Amino acid sequence: MLTLHRVRGVRLVVDGPPAERPDDTRPDDEYADGFAGEYADGYVDGYAVVVDGDRFAAVGPYTELLAAYGERARSREWDGVLTPGRYEPDGAALLEAAYHPDPREADELGSEPIRGEALAALGMTETRWGASARRGLQRLLATGTTALTGPFTRPAVRTAVQRSGLRELPGRRPRTLAVGGPADFAVFAADGSCLATALGGRLVFRRR
């Protein structure tokens, strides 16, 4: 299924060299809004993306994509900037050295990750580690994370990461939005909060 994502703009590259500013003649003050200065990081005003299944089918000016795909594509609109998403370098520590409590445990354990001696006292099992990892992954998705670093040595955690669809990377590296590439992306509001996260074209988080 084709989906056209209309946003305020697209950041083409993250974790890499700045993308070139598009060739236009508008003065700088026309971009003086909540996303001012984003060109240094490859933010292109007025761009959109088209997703076909789990891949990007097109990346370009919204008006052009609407003309080419509008009659065939489902349309989604987000008041933010679409990017390849966040990279989490401390994935292993967040998921294998911390316990993310179940909401039903909030009265006893609170809602924040538990580490150190308090974690050791919980008597963790593989089943409990797997459930904790799934909750931790949901937290990451809610921040626009689309890639993270392991390695993940606990079998239950490793399985949870693999099933989540998050890309496991050996380290920070340039990631781009490119036609034919995997449709992993996040949309961020002007205040930096995450509006939506998608992995392989599938929305895995959407702010209510």
C-alpha positions as CSV (number, residue, x, y, z in Angstrom):
1,M,0.0,0.0,0.0
2,L,1.2,3.5,-0.9
3,T,1.3,6.1,1.9
4,L,2.1,9.8,1.3
5,H,3.4,11.5,4.5
6,R,3.0,15.2,4.4
7,V,5.2,17.0,6.9
8,R,6.7,20.5,7.4
9,G,9.9,19.2,5.9
10,V,12.3,16.2,5.7
11,R,15.8,15.8,7.2
12,L,17.5,13.7,4.6
13,V,20.6,12.8,6.6
14,V,21.3,12.1,10.3
15,D,24.5,11.0,12.1
16,G,26.5,12.1,9.1
17,P,27.9,15.1,7.1
18,P,25.4,17.9,6.6
19,A,23.3,17.7,3.4
20,E,23.5,20.6,1.0
21,R,20.8,23.2,1.2
22,P,18.4,22.9,-1.7
23,D,18.8,25.3,-4.6
24,D,16.2,28.1,-4.1
25,T,16.1,31.8,-3.9
26,R,14.0,32.4,-0.8
27,P,15.7,34.6,1.9
28,D,16.7,33.0,5.1
29,D,14.1,34.8,7.1
30,E,11.3,32.8,5.3
31,Y,12.5,29.8,7.4
32,A,12.5,31.6,10.7
33,D,10.0,29.4,12.5
34,G,10.3,26.5,15.0
35,F,12.7,24.7,12.7
36,A,15.0,27.6,11.9
37,G,18.6,26.7,11.2
38,E,17.8,23.0,10.4
39,Y,19.4,23.3,7.0
40,A,22.7,22.7,8.6
41,D,21.4,19.2,9.4
42,G,19.8,18.5,6.0
43,Y,16.3,19.8,6.7
44,V,14.5,20.5,3.5
45,D,11.4,22.6,3.8
46,G,8.3,21.4,2.0
47,Y,9.6,17.9,1.3
48,A,7.5,14.7,1.9
49,V,7.9,11.0,1.4
50,V,6.0,8.2,-0.1
51,V,6.2,4.7,1.4
52,D,5.4,1.6,-0.5
53,G,5.2,-1.4,1.8
54,D,8.4,-1.4,3.8
55,R,10.4,0.9,1.5
56,F,10.6,4.5,0.5
57,A,9.1,4.9,-3.0
58,A,9.8,8.6,-3.3
59,V,11.3,11.5,-1.5
60,G,10.8,15.1,-2.8
61,P,8.7,18.2,-2.8
62,Y,5.2,17.6,-1.5
63,T,3.5,19.2,-4.5
64,E,5.3,16.9,-6.9
65,L,4.6,13.8,-4.9
66,L,1.0,14.7,-4.5
67,A,0.6,15.1,-8.3
68,A,2.4,11.8,-8.9
69,Y,0.9,9.7,-6.1
70,G,-2.1,11.6,-4.7
71,E,-4.8,9.5,-6.4
72,R,-3.2,6.2,-5.4
73,A,-1.8,6.9,-2.0
74,R,-3.3,7.1,1.4
75,S,-2.3,10.4,2.9
76,R,-1.0,11.2,6.4
77,E,-0.2,14.6,7.8
78,W,2.2,15.4,10.6
79,D,3.0,18.9,12.0
80,G,6.7,18.2,12.3
81,V,10.0,17.2,10.5
82,L,10.4,13.7,9.2
83,T,13.9,12.2,9.8
84,P,15.6,8.8,9.7
85,G,15.0,8.7,13.5
86,R,17.2,8.6,16.6
87,Y,20.1,6.3,17.2
88,E,20.5,5.0,20.7
89,P,24.2,4.1,21.5
90,D,23.4,2.7,25.0
91,G,20.9,0.1,23.9
92,A,22.5,-2.8,25.7
93,A,22.8,-0.8,29.0
94,L,19.2,0.3,28.8
95,L,17.8,-3.1,28.1
96,E,20.2,-5.5,29.8
97,A,21.4,-3.5,32.8
98,A,18.0,-2.0,33.8
99,Y,14.6,-3.3,34.7
100,H,11.6,-1.5,33.2
101,P,8.7,-2.1,35.7
102,D,5.3,-3.3,34.6
103,P,2.7,-0.6,35.3
104,R,1.0,-3.0,37.7
105,E,4.2,-2.9,39.8
106,A,4.2,0.9,40.0
107,D,3.0,1.0,43.7
108,E,5.9,-1.2,44.7
109,L,8.7,-0.4,42.2
110,G,7.7,3.0,40.7
111,S,7.8,3.6,37.0
112,E,11.5,4.5,36.3
113,P,14.1,1.9,35.2
114,I,15.7,0.0,38.1
115,R,19.5,-0.5,38.2
116,G,22.3,-1.6,40.5
117,E,21.7,-3.2,43.8
118,A,17.9,-2.7,43.5
119,L,18.0,-4.6,40.2
120,A,20.1,-7.4,41.7
121,A,17.5,-7.8,44.5
122,L,14.7,-8.5,42.0
123,G,15.9,-12.0,41.2
124,M,15.4,-11.6,37.5
125,T,14.4,-14.5,35.2
126,E,14.6,-14.8,31.4
127,T,10.9,-14.3,31.2
128,R,11.0,-11.2,33.3
129,W,14.0,-9.8,31.3
130,G,12.0,-10.3,28.1
131,A,9.0,-8.4,29.4
132,S,11.2,-5.7,30.7
133,A,13.0,-5.3,27.3
134,R,9.7,-5.1,25.5
135,R,8.6,-2.2,27.8
136,G,12.0,-0.5,27.4
137,L,11.8,-0.8,23.6
138,Q,8.4,0.9,23.7
139,R,10.0,3.8,25.6
140,L,12.6,4.0,22.9
141,L,10.1,4.0,20.1
142,A,8.2,6.8,21.8
143,T,11.3,8.9,21.5
144,G,11.7,8.3,17.8
145,T,14.4,5.7,18.1
146,T,14.9,3.6,14.9
147,A,18.3,2.2,15.5
148,L,20.4,1.1,18.5
149,T,23.6,-0.6,19.5
150,G,24.1,-3.9,21.4
151,P,25.4,-6.5,21.6
152,F,22.5,-8.2,23.4
153,T,23.7,-11.2,25.3
154,R,20.5,-12.2,27.1
155,P,18.5,-14.4,24.8
156,A,15.1,-13.0,25.9
157,V,16.3,-9.4,25.3
158,R,17.9,-10.3,22.0
159,T,14.6,-11.8,20.8
160,A,12.7,-8.8,21.9
161,V,15.0,-6.5,20.0
162,Q,14.8,-8.6,16.8
163,R,11.0,-8.7,17.0
164,S,10.7,-5.0,17.5
165,G,12.1,-4.1,14.1
166,L,14.7,-1.7,15.4
167,R,18.0,-1.8,13.5
168,E,20.9,-3.0,15.5
169,L,24.1,-1.0,14.4
170,P,27.7,-1.5,15.6
171,G,28.0,2.2,16.1
172,R,26.9,5.7,15.0
173,R,27.0,6.0,11.2
174,P,25.3,8.1,8.5
175,R,21.7,7.2,7.9
176,T,19.7,8.7,5.0
177,L,16.2,8.8,3.6
178,A,16.6,7.3,0.1
179,V,14.3,5.8,-2.5
180,G,14.4,2.1,-2.2
181,G,15.7,2.2,1.3
182,P,13.9,0.8,4.4
183,A,11.1,3.0,5.5
184,D,12.4,3.6,9.0
185,F,11.6,7.1,10.2
186,A,10.4,9.4,12.9
187,V,8.5,12.7,12.9
188,F,9.5,15.3,15.5
189,A,7.6,18.4,16.6
190,A,9.2,21.8,16.9
191,D,9.8,21.2,20.6
192,G,11.7,18.0,19.8
193,S,9.1,15.6,21.0
194,C,8.2,12.6,18.9
195,L,4.9,12.5,17.0
196,A,5.4,9.2,15.3
197,T,7.8,6.4,14.7
198,A,7.8,3.9,11.8
199,L,9.8,0.8,11.2
200,G,9.7,-0.9,7.8
201,G,6.8,1.4,6.9
202,R,4.7,0.3,9.9
203,L,3.7,2.8,12.5
204,V,5.0,1.5,15.8
205,F,4.3,4.7,17.8
206,R,1.9,7.5,17.4
207,R,1.4,10.3,20.0
208,R,-2.2,10.5,21.1
